Amino acid sequence: MKNIIKKIAATAMAFTLLGAGTAVTKTIAPQFDNSITASAACSHTVGAGSAGEWKKYDTTHKGWLWGNWQWWYKQPVKCTKCGKVLWTNHKKEYWTTTTIYTEAGSYDVSDCYDVEYWTEY
């Protein structure tokens, strides 16, 4: 009888420690959390309002002084039911800036000359 109680207590303690370890790992170092988590089944749907705002996340300058610029944007697309990000749209714009000189002075003109789109699942 004592052995059965000891085994039940040991099993309960193991599950308690496992659960506490998962919570601590998710809080301290979420990138190293490899625990299994369950979620309710959702038949993901995409509809009006699924796509978020385009947000610039990087800018690269190519060339002398003004020259060419590359701007990177991303846009998350979420399930309308559960809110999970299903995929992310990316966009890269190529911009060039030219200085125009006139008798009245000079001014800069920026022009977007190419755009690339891709999707990350």
C-alpha positions, 0 to 999 in steps of 0.5 A, spaced: 500 500 500 505 504 501 508 503 494 502 505 491 501 511 494 509 513 493 508 512 486 502 516 485 505 522 489 511 521 485 507 521 478 503 527 481 510 531 483 513 529 476 507 532 472 507 538 477 514 540 476 513 539 468 508 544 468 512 549 472 518 548 468 514 549 462 511 556 465 518 558 467 521 557 460 516 560 457 517 566 461 525 567 461 527 564 455 521 563 450 526 562 444 528 555 447 521 553 449 520 546 446 514 544 450 507 541 446 502 546 447 494 544 445 490 549 442 482 548 440 481 546 433 480 552 428 478 552 421 482 558 419 478 563 415 481 569 412 476 575 410 475 582 410 480 585 416 484 579 416 490 583 413 494 588 418 497 594 416 503 595 412 509 596 417 516 598 415 521 594 418 528 595 414 531 601 410 537 600 406 541 605 402 545 603 396 549 608 392 552 615 393 549 620 397 542 620 395 542 614 390 537 608 391 534 606 397 530 600 399 524 599 404 522 593 406 515 592 409 511 586 412 503 585 413 501 579 418 495 576 415 490 573 421 485 568 422 478 572 423 476 567 428 482 565 432 487 571 431 493 566 429 498 569 424 497 565 418 502 568 413 506 574 413 506 578 406 512 582 405 514 588 400 520 591 398 520 598 394 526 601 390 526 608 391 531 613 387 532 620 389 534 625 384 536 633 385 533 638 380 537 644 379 533 650 377 534 658 377 530 658 383 534 653 387 534 646 387 529 640 390 529 633 391 525 628 387 523 621 390 520 616 385 518 609 387 521 605 380 519 598 382 516 593 388 517 586 389 512 582 393 513 575 397 509 571 402 512 567 408 508 562 411 
